[in-house]
Amino acid sequence: MKEAYIRDFNIPDELIKFIGKSKIYENNGHSGAKTLFIDKDEGYFIKIADKGLLEKEQMMYCYFSSKGLSPEVITYISSEKDYLIIKKISGEVASDKNFL
């Protein structure tokens, strides 16, 4: 993963406070959103996308995490863009080439 800098992503102050002094790394996946890994505690991911594009995804994460089937949503903010922070879970990524 390549280290990233918070100033390059126009992240809202509320999320900057959550990230604090933790390092962040670019970790783009397959969803089309910009994805960063936050190296804090056991790890978090922040997804950044155009306004409205992550709303349904965060609702699905909330539902499935309540059933123990997906990561926990830490916060979702929709301003000029959508920002979704989810907790990292252990295991392999389902889209890994070994599973496809």
N, CA, C and O atoms as a MOPAC input file, in Angstrom:
PM7 MOZYME 1SCF
protein

 N      0.84500 1    -1.17900 1     0.00000 1
 C      0.00000 1     0.00000 1     0.00000 1
 C      0.89400 1     1.24800 1     0.00000 1
 O      1.94500 1     1.27900 1     0.64000 1
 N      0.46000 1     2.24100 1    -0.71300 1
 C      1.19400 1     3.50300 1    -0.80900 1
 C      0.66400 1     4.48200 1     0.23500 1
 O     -0.54500 1     4.68400 1     0.34500 1
 N      1.57600 1     5.09100 1     1.00200 1
 C      1.14900 1     6.06700 1     2.00500 1
 C      0.48300 1     7.25400 1     1.31900 1
 O      0.92800 1     7.71500 1     0.26800 1
 N     -0.58600 1     7.73500 1     1.93000 1
 C     -1.34100 1     8.87600 1     1.39100 1
 C     -1.31900 1     9.99100 1     2.42700 1
 O     -0.92900 1     9.78900 1     3.57700 1
 N     -1.74400 1    11.16700 1     1.99500 1
 C     -1.75200 1    12.32800 1     2.88100 1
 C     -3.16000 1    12.90100 1     2.93100 1
 O     -3.78900 1    13.14500 1     1.90100 1
 N     -3.63100 1    13.10700 1     4.13000 1
 C     -5.00700 1    13.52700 1     4.37300 1
 C     -5.35700 1    14.81300 1     3.62800 1
 O     -6.49400 1    14.98800 1     3.18900 1
 N     -4.39700 1    15.70000 1     3.48600 1
 C     -4.65700 1    16.99000 1     2.82800 1
 C     -5.02800 1    16.82100 1     1.35000 1
 O     -5.60400 1    17.72900 1     0.75000 1
 N     -4.70300 1    15.67100 1     0.76300 1
 C     -4.97900 1    15.43900 1    -0.65400 1
 C     -6.40900 1    15.00300 1    -0.94600 1
 O     -6.77200 1    14.83800 1    -2.11100 1
 N     -7.23300 1    14.81200 1     0.09100 1
 C     -8.55600 1    14.22500 1    -0.11400 1
 C     -9.72200 1    15.08400 1     0.35900 1
 O    -10.86400 1    14.62600 1     0.33000 1
 N     -9.46800 1    16.31300 1     0.79200 1
 C    -10.53900 1    17.22500 1     1.20700 1
 C    -11.50800 1    16.56000 1     2.19200 1
 O    -12.72600 1    16.64900 1     2.03800 1
 N    -10.95200 1    15.90200 1     3.19000 1
 C    -11.74400 1    15.16200 1     4.17700 1
 C    -12.32200 1    16.13300 1     5.20500 1
 O    -11.61000 1    17.01800 1     5.67900 1
 N    -13.61700 1    15.98000 1     5.56200 1
 C    -14.24600 1    16.86700 1     6.54500 1
 C    -13.53600 1    16.82300 1     7.90700 1
 O    -12.96600 1    15.80200 1     8.29000 1
 N    -13.58200 1    17.93900 1     8.61900 1
 C    -12.91200 1    18.06900 1     9.91800 1
 C    -13.30500 1    16.96700 1    10.89800 1
 O    -12.46000 1    16.46700 1    11.64100 1
 N    -14.57500 1    16.58800 1    10.90300 1
 C    -15.05200 1    15.54100 1    11.81800 1
 C    -14.27700 1    14.23700 1    11.60200 1
 O    -13.94800 1    13.54000 1    12.56200 1
 N    -13.99200 1    13.91500 1    10.35300 1
 C    -13.26100 1    12.68800 1    10.05300 1
 C    -11.77000 1    12.85300 1    10.31100 1
 O    -11.09500 1    11.89700 1    10.69200 1
 N    -11.25600 1    14.06000 1    10.10700 1
 C     -9.85000 1    14.32600 1    10.40800 1
 C     -9.59900 1    14.11400 1    11.89800 1
 O     -8.55300 1    13.59000 1    12.28300 1
 N    -10.54800 1    14.51600 1    12.73300 1
 C    -10.41400 1    14.29500 1    14.17700 1
 C    -10.36700 1    12.80200 1    14.48900 1
 O     -9.59100 1    12.37700 1    15.34400 1
 N    -11.19100 1    11.99700 1    13.80200 1
 C    -11.19700 1    10.55100 1    14.01600 1
 C     -9.85400 1     9.94300 1    13.59500 1
 O     -9.30100 1     9.10200 1    14.30400 1
 N     -9.33800 1    10.36500 1    12.45400 1
 C     -8.08100 1     9.83100 1    11.93000 1
 C     -6.90700 1    10.24600 1    12.81300 1
 O     -5.97800 1     9.46800 1    13.03000 1
 N     -6.95500 1    11.47700 1    13.32000 1
 C     -5.89700 1    11.97200 1    14.19300 1
 C     -4.54500 1    11.93700 1    13.50900 1
 O     -4.41100 1    12.37500 1    12.36700 1
 N     -3.55100 1    11.42000 1    14.19800 1
 C     -2.19200 1    11.35600 1    13.66200 1
 C     -1.89100 1    10.01500 1    13.00500 1
 O     -0.73800 1     9.72500 1    12.68400 1
 N     -2.91200 1     9.20300 1    12.80500 1
 C     -2.70700 1     7.89100 1    12.20000 1
 C     -2.26200 1     8.03000 1    10.75500 1
 O     -2.66100 1     8.96400 1    10.05800 1
 N     -1.44400 1     7.10600 1    10.31600 1
 C     -1.04600 1     7.08200 1     8.90900 1
 C     -2.20700 1     6.54800 1     8.08200 1
 O     -2.99300 1     5.72200 1     8.54700 1
 N     -2.29900 1     7.03600 1     6.84400 1
 C     -3.30400 1     6.51200 1     5.91900 1
 C     -2.59000 1     6.04300 1     4.65900 1
 O     -1.53800 1     6.56100 1     4.28200 1
 N     -3.19200 1     5.05100 1     4.02400 1
 C     -2.61400 1     4.44400 1     2.83500 1
 C     -3.68600 1     4.28000 1     1.77300 1
 O     -4.83700 1     3.97500 1     2.08700 1
 N     -3.31000 1     4.48300 1     0.51300 1
 C     -4.24300 1     4.23100 1    -0.57800 1
 C     -4.47300 1     2.74000 1    -0.67000 1
 O     -3.52700 1     1.95300 1    -0.64500 1
 N     -5.73000 1     2.35200 1    -0.77900 1
 C     -6.08900 1     0.93800 1    -0.79500 1
 C     -7.30900 1     0.75000 1    -1.68200 1
 O     -8.31100 1     0.18500 1    -1.24200 1
 N     -7.24200 1     1.20600 1    -2.89900 1
 C     -8.41200 1     1.16700 1    -3.77400 1
 C     -8.84600 1    -0.25700 1    -4.08100 1
 O     -8.04000 1    -1.12800 1    -4.40900 1
 N    -10.15000 1    -0.45700 1    -3.96000 1
 C    -10.73300 1    -1.76900 1    -4.21000 1
 C    -11.43100 1    -1.80200 1    -5.54800 1
 O    -10.95200 1    -1.23500 1    -6.53000 1
 N    -12.56600 1    -2.47000 1    -5.57700 1
 C    -13.28200 1    -2.69700 1    -6.83100 1
 C    -14.59800 1    -1.92500 1    -6.93100 1
 O    -15.32100 1    -2.06200 1    -7.91700 1
 N    -14.91200 1    -1.12000 1    -5.92200 1
 C    -16.22200 1    -0.45900 1    -5.91400 1
 C    -16.26300 1     0.81500 1    -6.74800 1
 O    -17.34700 1     1.31900 1    -7.04100 1
 N    -15.11500 1     1.34100 1    -7.13300 1
 C    -15.07900 1     2.60400 1    -7.85700 1
 C    -14.86800 1     3.79800 1    -6.94700 1
 O    -14.54500 1     4.88700 1    -7.41900 1
 N    -15.04800 1     3.60700 1    -5.64600 1
 C    -14.80500 1     4.67700 1    -4.68100 1
 C    -13.31100 1     4.73900 1    -4.38000 1
 O    -12.60800 1     3.73600 1    -4.50600 1
 N    -12.83300 1     5.90000 1    -3.98600 1
 C    -11.45900 1     6.02900 1    -3.48700 1
 C    -11.47800 1     5.39900 1    -2.10200 1
 O    -12.32600 1     5.74500 1    -1.28000 1
 N    -10.56700 1     4.49000 1    -1.83400 1
 C    -10.52700 1     3.80400 1    -0.54700 1
 C     -9.15900 1     3.99200 1     0.08300 1
 O     -8.12700 1     3.78000 1    -0.55200 1
 N     -9.17400 1     4.39400 1     1.34300 1
 C     -7.95400 1     4.58700 1     2.11000 1
 C     -7.99400 1     3.68000 1     3.33200 1
 O     -9.05900 1     3.45100 1     3.90500 1
 N     -6.84200 1     3.16800 1     3.72900 1
 C     -6.72900 1     2.40300 1     4.95900 1
 C     -6.20500 1     3.33400 1     6.03900 1
 O     -5.21600 1     4.03600 1     5.83000 1
 N     -6.86500 1     3.34500 1     7.19400 1
 C     -6.44500 1     4.14700 1     8.34100 1
 C     -5.75400 1     3.20800 1     9.32000 1
 O     -6.37700 1     2.29100 1     9.85500 1
 N     -4.46600 1     3.43800 1     9.55100 1
 C     -3.67100 1     2.58300 1    10.42500 1
 C     -3.83800 1     3.05000 1    11.86900 1
 O     -2.96300 1     3.70100 1    12.44100 1
 N     -4.98000 1     2.69900 1    12.43100 1
 C     -5.35000 1     3.10000 1    13.79500 1
 C     -6.03100 1     1.90300 1    14.44400 1
 O     -6.86100 1     1.24500 1    13.81600 1
 N     -5.68900 1     1.62100 1    15.68800 1
 C     -6.25200 1     0.46300 1    16.39000 1
 C     -6.04500 1    -0.78100 1    15.52100 1
 O     -4.92500 1    -1.06800 1    15.09900 1
 N     -7.12100 1    -1.51300 1    15.25800 1
 C     -7.00500 1    -2.69600 1    14.39800 1
 C     -7.24200 1    -2.37100 1    12.92800 1
 O     -7.23000 1    -3.26700 1    12.08400 1
 N     -7.45600 1    -1.09900 1    12.61900 1
 C     -7.58100 1    -0.66500 1    11.24200 1
 C     -8.99600 1    -0.28700 1    10.84100 1
 O     -9.97200 1    -0.85900 1    11.32600 1
 N     -9.08500 1     0.68100 1     9.95300 1
 C    -10.34800 1     1.16700 1     9.40600 1
 C    -10.13800 1     1.47300 1     7.92600 1
 O     -9.01500 1     1.69400 1     7.47300 1
 N    -11.22500 1     1.48100 1     7.19700 1
 C    -11.19900 1     1.91400 1     5.80800 1
 C    -12.12000 1     3.11400 1     5.66300 1
 O    -13.20400 1     3.15300 1     6.24500 1
 N    -11.68300 1     4.08000 1     4.89200 1
 C    -12.55000 1     5.20100 1     4.55800 1
 C    -12.76000 1     5.16600 1     3.05100 1
 O    -11.80900 1     5.12700 1     2.27100 1
 N    -14.02300 1     5.18100 1     2.66700 1
 C    -14.38300 1     5.21300 1     1.25500 1
 C    -14.87400 1     6.62000 1     0.93400 1
 O    -15.62300 1     7.22400 1     1.70100 1
 N    -14.43800 1     7.12600 1    -0.21100 1
 C    -14.80300 1     8.47000 1    -0.64300 1
 C    -15.36900 1     8.35800 1    -2.05000 1
 O    -14.73700 1     7.79300 1    -2.94200 1
 N    -16.57400 1     8.90500 1    -2.24000 1
 C    -17.21800 1     8.83800 1    -3.56000 1
 C    -18.06200 1    10.08600 1    -3.76700 1
 O    -18.27000 1    10.87000 1    -2.84100 1
 N    -18.54000 1    10.26100 1    -4.97900 1
 C    -19.42900 1    11.38100 1    -5.27400 1
 C    -20.66000 1    11.32500 1    -4.38000 1
 O    -21.08800 1    10.25000 1    -3.96000 1
 N    -21.21000 1    12.47100 1    -4.10000 1
 C    -22.37500 1    12.60400 1    -3.21000 1
 C    -23.48700 1    11.64200 1    -3.61700 1
 O    -23.88300 1    11.58000 1    -4.78100 1
 N    -23.98200 1    10.89500 1    -2.63300 1
 C    -25.10100 1     9.98400 1    -2.83300 1
 C    -24.72000 1     8.57600 1    -3.25100 1
 O    -25.55600 1     7.67500 1    -3.18700 1
 N    -23.48600 1     8.36100 1    -3.67600 1
 C    -23.10700 1     7.04200 1    -4.18200 1
 C    -22.87000 1     5.99700 1    -3.09300 1
 O    -22.93400 1     4.79800 1    -3.36800 1
 N    -22.59700 1     6.43000 1    -1.86600 1
 C    -22.33200 1     5.47400 1    -0.79100 1
 C    -23.50700 1     5.29900 1     0.17100 1
 O    -23.42100 1     4.51200 1     1.11400 1
 N    -24.58400 1     6.01300 1    -0.05700 1
 C    -25.72100 1     5.94400 1     0.86800 1
 C    -26.28700 1     4.53100 1     0.98800 1
 O    -26.45800 1     4.02300 1     2.09600 1
 N    -26.57300 1     3.90400 1    -0.13400 1
 C    -27.13800 1     2.55100 1    -0.11200 1
 C    -26.12500 1     1.56400 1     0.48100 1
 O    -26.49700 1     0.66400 1     1.23400 1
 N    -24.85400 1     1.73900 1     0.13900 1
 C    -23.81400 1     0.84800 1     0.66000 1
 C    -23.73500 1     0.91900 1     2.18200 1
 O    -23.62400 1    -0.11200 1     2.84500 1
 N    -23.79100 1     2.13400 1     2.74000 1
 C    -23.72300 1     2.23800 1     4.19800 1
 C    -24.95700 1     1.63500 1     4.85500 1
 O    -24.85600 1     1.07200 1     5.94500 1
 N    -26.11400 1     1.73900 1     4.21900 1
 C    -27.32000 1     1.09900 1     4.77600 1
 C    -27.16700 1    -0.42100 1     4.77200 1
 O    -27.56300 1    -1.09000 1     5.72600 1
 N    -26.59400 1    -0.96200 1     3.70300 1
 C    -26.38400 1    -2.40800 1     3.63100 1
 C    -25.36000 1    -2.86000 1     4.66500 1
 O    -25.54900 1    -3.88200 1     5.32500 1
 N    -24.26500 1    -2.09400 1     4.80900 1
 C    -23.28400 1    -2.42100 1     5.84500 1
 C    -23.93400 1    -2.42300 1     7.22400 1
 O    -23.69400 1    -3.33500 1     8.01500 1
 N    -24.74500 1    -1.42700 1     7.52200 1
 C    -25.41000 1    -1.35800 1     8.83300 1
 C    -26.28100 1    -2.58400 1     9.07000 1
 O    -26.23800 1    -3.18700 1    10.14200 1
 N    -27.06900 1    -2.94700 1     8.06800 1
 C    -27.95100 1    -4.10700 1     8.20800 1
 C    -27.13300 1    -5.39000 1     8.39300 1
 O    -27.35200 1    -6.13900 1     9.34500 1
 N    -26.19400 1    -5.63500 1     7.48300 1
 C    -25.43300 1    -6.87800 1     7.54000 1
 C    -24.51700 1    -6.94500 1     8.75600 1
 O    -24.28100 1    -8.03300 1     9.28300 1
 N    -24.00200 1    -5.81800 1     9.20900 1
 C    -23.15600 1    -5.86500 1    10.40000 1
 C    -23.99900 1    -6.18800 1    11.63800 1
 O    -23.50100 1    -6.80000 1    12.58200 1
 N    -25.27200 1    -5.78100 1    11.63800 1
 C    -26.15300 1    -6.12700 1    12.76300 1
 C    -26.40100 1    -7.63900 1    12.82300 1
 O    -26.80200 1    -8.16400 1    13.86200 1
 N    -26.16300 1    -8.33100 1    11.71400 1
 C    -26.31200 1    -9.79200 1    11.63700 1
 C    -24.95700 1   -10.49100 1    11.77100 1
 O    -24.88200 1   -11.71700 1    11.69200 1
 N    -23.88000 1    -9.71000 1    11.97400 1
 C    -22.54600 1   -10.28100 1    12.10500 1
 C    -21.92000 1   -10.70400 1    10.78500 1
 O    -21.02700 1   -11.55100 1    10.75900 1
 N    -22.39600 1   -10.10900 1     9.67500 1
 C    -21.96300 1   -10.55100 1     8.34800 1
 C    -21.08200 1    -9.55000 1     7.59900 1
 O    -20.64100 1    -9.84300 1     6.48800 1
 N    -20.82300 1    -8.40200 1     8.16600 1
 C    -20.00200 1    -7.40800 1     7.47300 1
 C    -19.34100 1    -6.49500 1     8.50300 1
 O    -19.65300 1    -6.55600 1     9.69200 1
 N    -18.43100 1    -5.65100 1     8.03400 1
 C    -17.77500 1    -4.72500 1     8.96100 1
 C    -18.76000 1    -3.72200 1     9.57300 1
 O    -19.81400 1    -3.43200 1     9.00700 1
 N    -18.38800 1    -3.21500 1    10.72500 1
 C    -19.18000 1    -2.19900 1    11.42800 1
 C    -18.96800 1    -0.83300 1    10.77600 1
 O    -17.84500 1    -0.46400 1    10.43300 1
 N    -20.05400 1    -0.09500 1    10.61300 1
 C    -19.96300 1     1.28300 1    10.12600 1
 C    -19.61600 1     2.17600 1    11.31000 1
 O    -20.30800 1     2.17100 1    12.32800 1
 N    -18.54300 1     2.93800 1    11.16800 1
 C    -18.14400 1     3.88200 1    12.20900 1
 C    -18.86000 1     5.20600 1    11.99300 1
 O    -19.40500 1     5.77800 1    12.93600 1
 N    -18.86200 1     5.69100 1    10.77200 1
 C    -19.57500 1     6.92900 1    10.45500 1
 C    -19.80300 1     7.03600 1     8.95600 1
 O    -19.07200 1     6.46500 1     8.14700 1
 N    -20.83900 1     7.78500 1     8.61500 1
 C    -21.15500 1     8.09800 1     7.21700 1
 C    -21.50500 1     9.57300 1     7.15800 1
 O    -22.37600 1    10.04600 1     7.88800 1
 N    -20.82200 1    10.29000 1     6.28800 1
 C    -21.09900 1    11.71500 1     6.09400 1
 C    -21.32900 1    11.94700 1     4.60900 1
 O    -20.55700 1    11.49200 1     3.76500 1
 N    -22.39600 1    12.65800 1     4.31100 1
 C    -22.66100 1    13.04900 1     2.92800 1
 C    -22.68400 1    14.56700 1     2.88200 1
 O    -23.62800 1    15.20200 1     3.35100 1
 N    -21.62900 1    15.14100 1     2.30800 1
 C    -21.54900 1    16.59100 1     2.13600 1
 C    -21.29300 1    16.85100 1     0.66200 1
 O    -22.11200 1    16.46000 1    -0.16900 1
 N    -20.18000 1    17.50000 1     0.30100 1
 C    -19.88100 1    17.65700 1    -1.13000 1
 C    -19.63300 1    16.29600 1    -1.75300 1
 O    -19.90700 1    16.08300 1    -2.93400 1
 N    -19.11300 1    15.37700 1    -0.95500 1
 C    -18.87200 1    13.98100 1    -1.34100 1
 C    -19.41900 1    13.09200 1    -0.23600 1
 O    -19.81400 1    13.57900 1     0.82400 1
 N    -19.44100 1    11.79900 1    -0.48300 1
 C    -19.79700 1    10.82400 1     0.54400 1
 C    -18.52700 1    10.27300 1     1.16500 1
 O    -17.54300 1    10.01600 1     0.47300 1
 N    -18.56000 1    10.09400 1     2.48000 1
 C    -17.44200 1     9.54400 1     3.22900 1
 C    -18.00100 1     8.45600 1     4.14200 1
 O    -18.91000 1     8.70400 1     4.93400 1
 N    -17.45700 1     7.26600 1     4.02600 1
 C    -17.91600 1     6.12500 1     4.81100 1
 C    -16.70600 1     5.48700 1     5.48000 1
 O    -15.77200 1     5.05800 1     4.80300 1
 N    -16.72300 1     5.42500 1     6.81300 1
 C    -15.65300 1     4.74900 1     7.54800 1
 C    -16.21400 1     3.45000 1     8.10200 1
 O    -17.23700 1     3.42900 1     8.78600 1
 N    -15.51100 1     2.36200 1     7.78500 1
 C    -15.88500 1     1.04500 1     8.30300 1
 C    -14.68000 1     0.43800 1     9.02000 1
 O    -13.52700 1     0.73600 1     8.70600 1
 N    -14.98000 1    -0.41100 1     9.97800 1
 C    -13.94200 1    -1.08300 1    10.74300 1
 C    -13.38200 1    -2.23800 1     9.91400 1
 O    -14.12900 1    -2.92700 1     9.21900 1
 N    -12.08300 1    -2.44500 1     9.98800 1
 C    -11.45900 1    -3.57000 1     9.30000 1
 C    -11.83800 1    -4.86300 1    10.01500 1
 O    -11.88100 1    -4.91300 1    11.24400 1
 N    -12.11000 1    -5.89600 1     9.24500 1
 C    -12.34600 1    -7.20500 1     9.83400 1
 C    -11.23800 1    -8.13800 1     9.36900 1
 O    -10.61600 1    -7.90800 1     8.33200 1
 N    -10.99600 1    -9.18200 1    10.13200 1
 C     -9.93900 1   -10.11400 1     9.75500 1
 C    -10.45700 1   -11.05700 1     8.67100 1
 O    -11.66200 1   -11.24500 1     8.51100 1
 N     -9.52800 1   -11.63400 1     7.94100 1
 C     -9.87800 1   -12.58100 1     6.88600 1
 C     -9.37000 1   -12.12200 1     5.54800 1
 O     -8.61900 1   -11.15100 1     5.45400 1
 N     -9.77500 1   -12.80900 1     4.52700 1
 C     -9.37800 1   -12.52100 1     3.16000 1
 C    -10.45100 1   -11.70500 1     2.45800 1
 O    -11.63200 1   -11.80600 1     2.78900 1
 N    -10.03900 1   -10.89600 1     1.49100 1
 C    -10.95800 1   -10.09500 1     0.69900 1
 C    -11.68400 1   -11.03600 1    -0.26400 1
 O    -11.04000 1   -11.81700 1    -0.96400 1
 N    -13.01000 1   -10.97000 1    -0.30600 1
 C    -13.80600 1   -11.87000 1    -1.15400 1
 C    -13.50700 1   -11.70800 1    -2.62800 1
 O    -13.71200 1   -12.63600 1    -3.41000 1
 N    -13.02300 1   -10.53700 1    -3.01800 1
 C    -12.72600 1   -10.30500 1    -4.44100 1
 C    -11.28800 1   -10.71000 1    -4.79200 1
 O    -10.83700 1   -10.47600 1    -5.91300 1
 N    -10.57000 1   -11.31500 1    -3.84400 1
 C     -9.21200 1   -11.78200 1    -4.11600 1
 C     -9.22300 1   -12.76500 1    -5.28000 1
 O    -10.14900 1   -13.56500 1    -5.41600 1
 N     -8.19600 1   -12.70300 1    -6.11200 1
 C     -8.14800 1   -13.56100 1    -7.30900 1
 C     -8.18800 1   -15.04300 1    -6.95700 1
 O     -8.58600 1   -15.85100 1    -7.79500 1
 N     -7.79300 1   -15.42300 1    -5.75900 1
 C     -7.85600 1   -16.83000 1    -5.34200 1
 C     -9.28300 1   -17.34700 1    -5.20700 1
 O     -9.51600 1   -18.55400 1    -5.26800 1
 N    -10.24100 1   -16.43700 1    -5.02300 1
 C    -11.63300 1   -16.84700 1    -4.84200 1
 C    -12.45500 1   -16.70100 1    -6.11800 1
 O    -13.56700 1   -17.22300 1    -6.19900 1
 N    -11.93000 1   -16.00800 1    -7.10000 1
 C    -12.69100 1   -15.75500 1    -8.32600 1
 C    -12.47200 1   -16.84600 1    -9.35800 1
 O    -13.04000 1   -16.78700 1   -10.44800 1

